[in-house]
Amino acid sequence: MKTVSPLPCPPPPRRRGSAAHEDDPASLVRSFWTLADQGVVSLGMFAINIQLARTFPSQEYGTFVFFLSVLLALQVVNVSLIQYPLSVDGTVLDPAKRRALAGSAVLLTAGSLLPLSGLLALVGYGLGMPEMIGPTVLYFVVWQVQEIGRRGLMPG
């Protein structure tokens, strides 16, 4: 029986973020701003926690850390359900579909703010920190706006 050699396969297309984009100045600028944004957020949070740990008595700092943990847990809800799909799916879509996905993500984020902020307020009252509810909810809302904006710009 005669064997037929398979036709040569073309090389797979280069993926986003591969060597094809390494020399693209716009890609490098976007990468820089993404990393700079994350660096500022992380460094700021680290510095604030160090200062608070030095300033507050241990019980008050413990209450703050618990409240912060609840805030981070609520953030995970938006990240896993809205922002992560935008980051992953947005990279493979054409620009028109990416804009539609980003618009949907903005609407979903806006819709999630009220229930998640309400949970945050309930925890604040439960911890006996009603004076912290307003600033914490404001921080949470601004954080969501910043994250959805950052992730909406990433796939570009």
DRENLO-560370 format. One record per residue: x, y, z of N, C-alpha, C in turn; residue number from 1. Coordinates in nm, 3 decimals. Each point is the difference from the previous one (the first is absolute). Example, Ala and Ser with C-alpha at 12.3 -4.5 7.8 and 13.67 -1.06 7.14 Angstrom:
# residues 2
+---------+---------+---------+---------+---------+---------+---------+---------+---------+-----+
|      nu |      nv |      nw |     cau |     cav |     caw |      cu |      cv |      cw |  nr |
+---------+---------+---------+---------+---------+---------+---------+---------+---------+-----+
|   1.319 |  -0.569 |   0.780 |  -0.089 |   0.119 |   0.000 |   0.090 |   0.120 |   0.000 |   1 |
|  -0.035 |   0.105 |  -0.072 |   0.082 |   0.119 |   0.006 |  -0.077 |   0.109 |   0.073 |   2 |
+---------+---------+---------+---------+---------+---------+---------+---------+---------+-----+
# end
This chain:
# residues 156
+---------+---------+---------+---------+---------+---------+---------+---------+---------+-----+
|      nu |      nv |      nw |     cau |     cav |     caw |      cu |      cv |      cw |  nr |
+---------+---------+---------+---------+---------+---------+---------+---------+---------+-----+
|   0.085 |  -0.117 |   0.000 |  -0.085 |   0.117 |   0.000 |   0.089 |   0.123 |   0.000 |   1 |
|  -0.034 |   0.091 |  -0.083 |   0.080 |   0.120 |  -0.014 |  -0.042 |   0.102 |   0.105 |   2 |
|   0.099 |   0.056 |   0.071 |  -0.031 |   0.103 |   0.099 |   0.015 |   0.137 |  -0.062 |   3 |
|  -0.088 |   0.086 |   0.035 |   0.003 |   0.136 |  -0.051 |   0.055 |   0.090 |   0.110 |   4 |
|   0.098 |   0.077 |  -0.033 |   0.054 |   0.091 |   0.101 |  -0.096 |   0.118 |   0.015 |   5 |
|  -0.018 |   0.041 |   0.122 |  -0.094 |   0.112 |   0.022 |   0.055 |   0.129 |  -0.059 |   6 |
|  -0.091 |   0.085 |  -0.036 |   0.040 |   0.132 |  -0.051 |   0.066 |   0.078 |   0.113 |   7 |
|   0.097 |   0.080 |  -0.035 |   0.062 |   0.080 |   0.107 |  -0.100 |   0.098 |   0.058 |   8 |
|  -0.002 |   0.008 |   0.129 |  -0.092 |   0.090 |   0.070 |   0.063 |   0.137 |   0.012 |   9 |
|  -0.081 |   0.103 |  -0.021 |   0.056 |   0.134 |   0.022 |   0.028 |   0.020 |   0.149 |  10 |
|   0.094 |   0.086 |   0.032 |   0.028 |   0.023 |   0.142 |  -0.122 |   0.063 |   0.066 |  11 |
|  -0.020 |  -0.028 |   0.128 |  -0.115 |   0.058 |   0.068 |   0.013 |   0.153 |   0.005 |  12 |
|  -0.114 |   0.069 |  -0.002 |   0.007 |   0.146 |   0.007 |   0.059 |   0.044 |   0.133 |  13 |
|   0.070 |   0.111 |  -0.004 |   0.060 |   0.051 |   0.123 |  -0.107 |   0.052 |   0.091 |  14 |
|   0.015 |  -0.032 |   0.126 |  -0.098 |   0.043 |   0.100 |   0.034 |   0.140 |   0.047 |  15 |
|  -0.100 |   0.065 |   0.051 |   0.018 |   0.133 |   0.058 |   0.099 |  -0.010 |   0.115 |  16 |
|   0.091 |   0.094 |   0.007 |   0.100 |  -0.001 |   0.106 |   0.123 |  -0.079 |  -0.037 |  17 |
|   0.001 |  -0.055 |  -0.120 |   0.116 |  -0.077 |  -0.043 |   0.101 |   0.094 |  -0.062 |  18 |
|   0.102 |  -0.056 |  -0.061 |   0.109 |   0.080 |  -0.055 |  -0.047 |   0.098 |  -0.106 |  19 |
|  -0.115 |  -0.026 |  -0.062 |  -0.050 |   0.090 |  -0.103 |  -0.031 |   0.138 |   0.057 |  20 |
|  -0.031 |   0.008 |   0.127 |  -0.037 |   0.127 |   0.062 |   0.113 |   0.060 |   0.084 |  21 |
|   0.111 |  -0.070 |   0.011 |   0.106 |   0.049 |   0.088 |   0.058 |   0.132 |  -0.045 |  22 |
|   0.003 |   0.023 |  -0.132 |   0.059 |   0.123 |  -0.050 |  -0.102 |   0.109 |  -0.027 |  23 |
|  -0.125 |  -0.025 |   0.029 |  -0.106 |   0.097 |  -0.023 |   0.001 |   0.103 |   0.113 |  24 |
|   0.036 |   0.128 |  -0.029 |   0.007 |   0.101 |   0.107 |  -0.132 |   0.022 |   0.073 |  25 |
|  -0.112 |  -0.006 |  -0.071 |  -0.129 |   0.020 |   0.067 |  -0.026 |  -0.112 |   0.099 |  26 |
|   0.036 |  -0.121 |  -0.034 |  -0.017 |  -0.113 |   0.090 |   0.088 |   0.016 |   0.125 |  27 |
|   0.120 |   0.049 |  -0.020 |   0.089 |   0.021 |   0.113 |  -0.052 |   0.109 |   0.092 |  28 |
|  -0.057 |   0.105 |  -0.056 |  -0.056 |   0.108 |   0.081 |  -0.118 |  -0.050 |   0.081 |  29 |
|  -0.089 |  -0.078 |  -0.066 |  -0.115 |  -0.056 |   0.073 |   0.046 |  -0.091 |   0.113 |  30 |
|   0.100 |  -0.080 |  -0.029 |   0.052 |  -0.090 |   0.103 |   0.059 |   0.079 |   0.116 |  31 |
|   0.072 |   0.106 |  -0.030 |   0.059 |   0.082 |   0.105 |  -0.108 |   0.059 |   0.090 |  32 |
|  -0.105 |   0.057 |  -0.061 |  -0.104 |   0.065 |   0.080 |  -0.080 |  -0.100 |   0.082 |  33 |
|  -0.019 |  -0.119 |  -0.053 |  -0.068 |  -0.104 |   0.076 |   0.081 |  -0.039 |   0.123 |  34 |
|   0.129 |  -0.022 |  -0.021 |   0.088 |  -0.035 |   0.112 |   0.015 |   0.115 |   0.098 |  35 |
|   0.012 |   0.123 |  -0.050 |   0.013 |   0.116 |   0.087 |  -0.125 |   0.017 |   0.086 |  36 |
|  -0.117 |  -0.019 |  -0.061 |  -0.126 |   0.011 |   0.074 |  -0.004 |  -0.102 |   0.113 |  37 |
|   0.033 |  -0.124 |  -0.030 |  -0.002 |  -0.104 |   0.103 |   0.105 |   0.028 |   0.107 |  38 |
|   0.116 |   0.051 |  -0.041 |   0.105 |   0.031 |   0.097 |  -0.041 |   0.109 |   0.097 |  39 |
|  -0.065 |   0.104 |  -0.050 |  -0.046 |   0.110 |   0.086 |  -0.103 |  -0.050 |   0.100 |  40 |
|  -0.094 |  -0.082 |  -0.048 |  -0.103 |  -0.053 |   0.088 |   0.062 |  -0.088 |   0.109 |  41 |
|   0.088 |  -0.090 |  -0.039 |   0.061 |  -0.092 |   0.097 |   0.090 |   0.073 |   0.099 |  42 |
|   0.082 |   0.090 |  -0.048 |   0.088 |   0.076 |   0.089 |  -0.080 |   0.088 |   0.095 |  43 |
|  -0.105 |   0.063 |  -0.050 |  -0.084 |   0.083 |   0.086 |  -0.067 |  -0.081 |   0.109 |  44 |
|  -0.052 |  -0.116 |  -0.034 |  -0.065 |  -0.086 |   0.099 |   0.100 |  -0.048 |   0.104 |  45 |
|   0.118 |  -0.036 |  -0.044 |   0.105 |  -0.045 |   0.092 |   0.037 |   0.112 |   0.097 |  46 |
|   0.021 |   0.121 |  -0.051 |   0.039 |   0.112 |   0.085 |  -0.110 |   0.036 |   0.100 |  47 |
|  -0.125 |  -0.002 |  -0.045 |  -0.111 |   0.031 |   0.090 |  -0.010 |  -0.104 |   0.111 |  48 |
|   0.014 |  -0.126 |  -0.033 |  -0.007 |  -0.105 |   0.102 |   0.112 |   0.012 |   0.101 |  49 |
|   0.119 |   0.032 |  -0.043 |   0.112 |   0.017 |   0.094 |  -0.030 |   0.116 |   0.095 |  50 |
|  -0.047 |   0.111 |  -0.055 |  -0.029 |   0.117 |   0.083 |  -0.114 |  -0.029 |   0.098 |  51 |
|  -0.104 |  -0.066 |  -0.045 |  -0.112 |  -0.031 |   0.089 |   0.041 |  -0.099 |   0.109 |  52 |
|   0.080 |  -0.098 |  -0.034 |   0.046 |  -0.098 |   0.100 |   0.083 |   0.068 |   0.107 |  53 |
|   0.073 |   0.102 |  -0.036 |   0.081 |   0.073 |   0.099 |  -0.083 |   0.097 |   0.082 |  54 |
|  -0.110 |   0.048 |  -0.055 |  -0.080 |   0.104 |   0.065 |  -0.110 |  -0.056 |   0.090 |  55 |
|  -0.075 |  -0.099 |  -0.049 |  -0.115 |  -0.053 |   0.074 |   0.041 |  -0.099 |   0.107 |  56 |
|  -0.077 |  -0.006 |   0.108 |   0.016 |  -0.112 |   0.094 |  -0.034 |  -0.130 |  -0.073 |  57 |
|   0.050 |  -0.110 |   0.048 |  -0.013 |  -0.127 |  -0.072 |  -0.146 |  -0.041 |  -0.024 |  58 |
|  -0.090 |   0.025 |   0.095 |  -0.140 |  -0.038 |  -0.019 |  -0.064 |   0.082 |  -0.112 |  59 |
|   0.027 |   0.131 |  -0.002 |  -0.057 |   0.084 |  -0.106 |   0.059 |  -0.036 |  -0.136 |  60 |
|   0.129 |  -0.029 |  -0.002 |   0.061 |  -0.039 |  -0.127 |  -0.058 |  -0.135 |  -0.047 |  61 |
|  -0.024 |  -0.091 |   0.092 |  -0.062 |  -0.128 |  -0.035 |  -0.138 |   0.018 |  -0.059 |  62 |
|  -0.078 |   0.093 |   0.056 |  -0.133 |   0.029 |  -0.054 |   0.012 |   0.058 |  -0.140 |  63 |
|   0.096 |   0.089 |  -0.018 |   0.023 |   0.058 |  -0.132 |   0.038 |  -0.109 |  -0.101 |  64 |
|   0.089 |  -0.089 |   0.038 |   0.043 |  -0.106 |  -0.092 |  -0.116 |  -0.092 |  -0.035 |  65 |
|  -0.086 |  -0.029 |   0.096 |  -0.118 |  -0.082 |  -0.030 |  -0.090 |   0.071 |  -0.100 |  66 |
|  -0.024 |   0.129 |   0.023 |  -0.084 |   0.080 |  -0.089 |   0.063 |   0.005 |  -0.140 |  67 |
|   0.131 |   0.014 |  -0.006 |   0.071 |   0.000 |  -0.127 |  -0.012 |  -0.136 |  -0.069 |  68 |
|   0.004 |  -0.107 |   0.077 |  -0.015 |  -0.134 |  -0.057 |  -0.138 |  -0.018 |  -0.063 |  69 |
|  -0.102 |   0.053 |   0.065 |  -0.135 |  -0.005 |  -0.058 |  -0.003 |   0.080 |  -0.130 |  70 |
|   0.063 |   0.116 |   0.000 |   0.007 |   0.083 |  -0.120 |   0.068 |  -0.077 |  -0.113 |  71 |
|   0.110 |  -0.067 |   0.029 |   0.070 |  -0.077 |  -0.102 |  -0.083 |  -0.119 |  -0.048 |  72 |
|  -0.073 |  -0.063 |   0.090 |  -0.085 |  -0.112 |  -0.039 |  -0.111 |   0.047 |  -0.095 |  73 |
|  -0.055 |   0.118 |   0.027 |  -0.102 |   0.054 |  -0.089 |   0.060 |   0.037 |  -0.136 |  74 |
|   0.124 |   0.044 |   0.001 |   0.069 |   0.031 |  -0.124 |   0.016 |  -0.126 |  -0.086 |  75 |
|   0.024 |  -0.113 |   0.065 |   0.017 |  -0.127 |  -0.073 |  -0.128 |  -0.034 |  -0.077 |  76 |
|  -0.115 |   0.037 |   0.053 |  -0.125 |  -0.026 |  -0.070 |   0.002 |   0.069 |  -0.136 |  77 |
|   0.031 |   0.130 |  -0.002 |   0.004 |   0.072 |  -0.127 |   0.113 |  -0.048 |  -0.090 |  78 |
|   0.114 |  -0.029 |   0.059 |   0.112 |  -0.045 |  -0.082 |  -0.034 |  -0.131 |  -0.070 |  79 |
|  -0.051 |  -0.096 |   0.075 |  -0.024 |  -0.132 |  -0.059 |  -0.118 |  -0.004 |  -0.095 |  80 |
|  -0.104 |   0.077 |   0.027 |  -0.119 |  -0.006 |  -0.083 |  -0.002 |   0.100 |  -0.116 |  81 |
|   0.069 |   0.112 |   0.014 |  -0.010 |   0.106 |  -0.100 |   0.137 |   0.036 |  -0.060 |  82 |
|   0.096 |   0.033 |   0.085 |   0.125 |   0.055 |  -0.050 |   0.092 |  -0.105 |  -0.063 |  83 |
|   0.007 |  -0.118 |   0.059 |   0.085 |  -0.104 |  -0.057 |  -0.049 |  -0.042 |  -0.139 |  84 |
|  -0.130 |  -0.026 |  -0.018 |  -0.045 |  -0.032 |  -0.136 |   0.030 |   0.112 |  -0.101 |  85 |
|  -0.008 |   0.124 |   0.043 |   0.034 |   0.112 |  -0.089 |   0.148 |  -0.007 |  -0.037 |  86 |
|   0.085 |  -0.028 |   0.096 |   0.143 |  -0.007 |  -0.027 |   0.034 |  -0.115 |  -0.094 |  87 |
|  -0.061 |  -0.115 |   0.020 |   0.034 |  -0.119 |  -0.078 |  -0.069 |   0.002 |  -0.136 |  88 |
|  -0.131 |   0.017 |  -0.001 |  -0.074 |  -0.004 |  -0.126 |   0.030 |   0.121 |  -0.088 |  89 |
|   0.028 |   0.114 |   0.061 |   0.025 |   0.121 |  -0.076 |   0.124 |  -0.006 |  -0.086 |  90 |
|   0.095 |  -0.085 |   0.036 |   0.124 |  -0.007 |  -0.077 |  -0.016 |  -0.069 |  -0.134 |  91 |
|  -0.103 |  -0.080 |  -0.016 |  -0.016 |  -0.075 |  -0.125 |  -0.113 |   0.052 |  -0.088 |  92 |
|  -0.066 |   0.105 |   0.043 |  -0.112 |   0.054 |  -0.076 |   0.044 |   0.113 |  -0.091 |  93 |
|  -0.074 |   0.020 |  -0.107 |   0.028 |   0.115 |  -0.085 |  -0.044 |   0.126 |   0.075 |  94 |
|   0.047 |   0.118 |  -0.041 |  -0.026 |   0.123 |   0.075 |  -0.148 |   0.030 |   0.026 |  95 |
|  -0.088 |  -0.027 |  -0.095 |  -0.143 |   0.030 |   0.021 |  -0.059 |  -0.090 |   0.109 |  96 |
|   0.033 |  -0.128 |  -0.003 |  -0.051 |  -0.091 |   0.102 |   0.065 |   0.028 |   0.135 |  97 |
|   0.125 |   0.043 |  -0.002 |   0.069 |   0.035 |   0.125 |  -0.067 |   0.120 |   0.066 |  98 |
|  -0.037 |   0.099 |  -0.080 |  -0.070 |   0.117 |   0.055 |  -0.135 |  -0.040 |   0.059 |  99 |
|  -0.071 |  -0.090 |  -0.069 |  -0.130 |  -0.047 |   0.051 |   0.019 |  -0.076 |   0.132 | 100 |
|   0.104 |  -0.084 |   0.007 |   0.028 |  -0.073 |   0.123 |   0.037 |   0.096 |   0.113 | 101 |
|   0.082 |   0.100 |  -0.032 |   0.039 |   0.099 |   0.102 |  -0.122 |   0.078 |   0.047 | 102 |
|  -0.090 |   0.035 |  -0.090 |  -0.123 |   0.069 |   0.039 |  -0.087 |  -0.085 |   0.091 | 103 |
|  -0.011 |  -0.128 |  -0.033 |  -0.077 |  -0.091 |   0.086 |   0.065 |  -0.013 |   0.137 | 104 |
|   0.133 |  -0.005 |   0.003 |   0.072 |  -0.011 |   0.127 |  -0.022 |   0.124 |   0.086 | 105 |
|  -0.003 |   0.117 |  -0.062 |  -0.025 |   0.124 |   0.074 |  -0.141 |  -0.004 |   0.060 | 106 |
|  -0.098 |  -0.043 |  -0.079 |  -0.138 |  -0.008 |   0.051 |  -0.013 |  -0.102 |   0.113 | 107 |
|   0.064 |  -0.115 |  -0.016 |  -0.005 |  -0.101 |   0.106 |   0.068 |   0.049 |   0.127 | 108 |
|   0.111 |   0.071 |  -0.017 |   0.070 |   0.056 |   0.117 |  -0.089 |   0.102 |   0.070 | 109 |
|  -0.063 |   0.086 |  -0.078 |  -0.089 |   0.100 |   0.059 |  -0.116 |  -0.068 |   0.075 | 110 |
|  -0.053 |  -0.107 |  -0.058 |  -0.109 |  -0.072 |   0.065 |   0.042 |  -0.074 |   0.126 | 111 |
|   0.127 |  -0.037 |   0.008 |   0.048 |  -0.073 |   0.118 |   0.037 |   0.092 |   0.116 | 112 |
|   0.016 |   0.128 |  -0.029 |   0.047 |   0.092 |   0.105 |  -0.097 |   0.013 |   0.117 | 113 |
|  -0.128 |   0.009 |  -0.028 |  -0.097 |   0.018 |   0.109 |  -0.005 |  -0.121 |   0.094 | 114 |
|  -0.018 |  -0.122 |  -0.051 |  -0.005 |  -0.112 |   0.095 |   0.133 |  -0.023 |   0.074 | 115 |
|   0.112 |   0.013 |  -0.071 |   0.129 |  -0.022 |   0.067 |   0.029 |   0.111 |   0.101 | 116 |
|  -0.034 |   0.123 |  -0.034 |   0.018 |   0.110 |   0.096 |  -0.092 |  -0.017 |   0.120 | 117 |
|  -0.120 |  -0.053 |  -0.023 |  -0.091 |  -0.027 |   0.111 |   0.057 |  -0.103 |   0.096 | 118 |
|   0.062 |  -0.105 |  -0.054 |   0.065 |  -0.100 |   0.086 |   0.115 |   0.063 |   0.079 | 119 |
|   0.074 |   0.085 |  -0.066 |   0.111 |   0.069 |   0.066 |  -0.053 |   0.088 |   0.114 | 120 |
|  -0.110 |   0.069 |  -0.023 |  -0.060 |   0.084 |   0.104 |  -0.049 |  -0.084 |   0.118 | 121 |
|  -0.060 |  -0.115 |  -0.029 |  -0.046 |  -0.088 |   0.108 |   0.117 |  -0.048 |   0.087 | 122 |
|   0.111 |  -0.035 |  -0.063 |   0.118 |  -0.043 |   0.076 |   0.053 |   0.116 |   0.083 | 123 |
|   0.002 |   0.119 |  -0.058 |   0.047 |   0.118 |   0.075 |  -0.084 |   0.026 |   0.123 | 124 |
|  -0.132 |  -0.009 |  -0.014 |  -0.087 |   0.016 |   0.117 |   0.022 |  -0.112 |   0.100 | 125 |
|   0.015 |  -0.121 |  -0.049 |   0.021 |  -0.115 |   0.088 |   0.130 |   0.011 |   0.080 | 126 |
|   0.099 |   0.061 |  -0.059 |   0.128 |   0.019 |   0.069 |   0.000 |   0.123 |   0.090 | 127 |
|  -0.108 |   0.075 |  -0.001 |  -0.008 |   0.121 |   0.082 |   0.083 |   0.115 |  -0.057 | 128 |
|   0.008 |   0.006 |  -0.134 |   0.078 |   0.104 |  -0.067 |  -0.086 |   0.078 |  -0.099 | 129 |
|  -0.112 |   0.056 |   0.045 |  -0.087 |   0.069 |  -0.096 |   0.067 |   0.120 |  -0.066 | 130 |
|   0.098 |   0.061 |   0.066 |   0.069 |   0.116 |  -0.059 |   0.088 |  -0.040 |  -0.118 | 131 |
|   0.033 |  -0.127 |  -0.011 |   0.086 |  -0.047 |  -0.109 |  -0.078 |  -0.045 |  -0.123 | 132 |
|  -0.131 |  -0.010 |   0.011 |  -0.080 |  -0.055 |  -0.109 |   0.005 |   0.091 |  -0.123 | 133 |
|  -0.024 |   0.128 |   0.017 |   0.001 |   0.093 |  -0.114 |   0.132 |   0.000 |  -0.075 | 134 |
|   0.112 |   0.023 |   0.070 |   0.129 |  -0.002 |  -0.071 |   0.032 |  -0.136 |  -0.062 | 135 |
|  -0.037 |  -0.108 |   0.068 |   0.031 |  -0.133 |  -0.053 |  -0.082 |  -0.031 |  -0.125 | 136 |
|  -0.127 |   0.036 |   0.002 |  -0.084 |  -0.021 |  -0.118 |   0.050 |   0.087 |  -0.115 | 137 |
|   0.036 |   0.124 |   0.028 |   0.056 |   0.087 |  -0.105 |   0.127 |  -0.061 |  -0.058 | 138 |
|   0.087 |  -0.050 |   0.086 |   0.124 |  -0.064 |  -0.044 |  -0.033 |  -0.121 |  -0.088 | 139 |
|  -0.095 |  -0.081 |   0.042 |  -0.038 |  -0.120 |  -0.075 |  -0.053 |   0.037 |  -0.138 | 140 |
|  -0.085 |   0.102 |  -0.008 |  -0.056 |   0.043 |  -0.128 |   0.109 |   0.051 |  -0.093 | 141 |
|   0.088 |   0.086 |   0.053 |   0.109 |   0.053 |  -0.082 |   0.092 |  -0.113 |  -0.047 | 142 |
|   0.025 |  -0.096 |   0.088 |   0.084 |  -0.115 |  -0.034 |  -0.062 |  -0.078 |  -0.117 | 143 |
|  -0.131 |  -0.022 |   0.005 |  -0.066 |  -0.074 |  -0.107 |   0.008 |   0.076 |  -0.132 | 144 |
|  -0.019 |   0.131 |   0.005 |   0.008 |   0.082 |  -0.122 |   0.142 |  -0.006 |  -0.058 | 145 |
|   0.100 |   0.011 |   0.087 |   0.139 |  -0.007 |  -0.044 |   0.033 |  -0.136 |  -0.060 | 146 |
|  -0.044 |  -0.106 |   0.065 |   0.030 |  -0.135 |  -0.048 |  -0.067 |  -0.029 |  -0.134 | 147 |
|  -0.126 |   0.038 |  -0.015 |  -0.069 |  -0.029 |  -0.125 |   0.059 |   0.084 |  -0.112 | 148 |
|   0.041 |   0.122 |   0.032 |   0.067 |   0.082 |  -0.101 |   0.135 |  -0.057 |  -0.041 | 149 |
|   0.076 |  -0.043 |   0.098 |   0.133 |  -0.058 |  -0.027 |  -0.013 |  -0.127 |  -0.082 | 150 |
|  -0.090 |  -0.087 |   0.039 |  -0.015 |  -0.126 |  -0.072 |  -0.064 |   0.020 |  -0.136 | 151 |
|  -0.083 |   0.102 |  -0.014 |  -0.057 |   0.031 |  -0.131 |   0.103 |   0.051 |  -0.097 | 152 |
|   0.104 |   0.064 |   0.051 |   0.106 |   0.052 |  -0.085 |   0.109 |  -0.103 |  -0.028 | 153 |
|   0.011 |  -0.102 |   0.082 |   0.107 |  -0.099 |  -0.015 |   0.000 |  -0.070 |  -0.136 | 154 |
|  -0.114 |  -0.049 |  -0.047 |   0.004 |  -0.079 |  -0.123 |   0.037 |   0.080 |  -0.124 | 155 |
|  -0.009 |   0.133 |   0.006 |   0.026 |   0.085 |  -0.116 |   0.122 |  -0.034 |  -0.071 | 156 |
+---------+---------+---------+---------+---------+---------+---------+---------+---------+-----+
# end
